[in-house]
Amino acid sequence: MAATPEVGPVGDLPNEVGEIAARRLSLDGVLSVEQVTRRPRKELLAIHGVDPNAMRILDEAFAAESLGFDDF
């Protein structure tokens, strides 16, 4: 089994979302706060490592950039 690489900051995602969430989001092609907003909240919460605390941190990042979810 190959070692899991350490993940540093992913795009402009806040470091506070956590290493596991950042790794899983990047593997799903999500590399920026703006790309996160294109995903429904339910879909994000289904990603391993993206828990309610990570969502709170992302919400704060969205507010700082005047963004919001495209929930549909």
Buried (B, 14 or more C-beta within 10 A) or exposed (E): EEEEEEBEEBBEBBEBBBBBBBBBBBEBEBBBBEBBBEBEBEEBEEBEBBBEEBBEBBBEBBEEEEBEBEEE
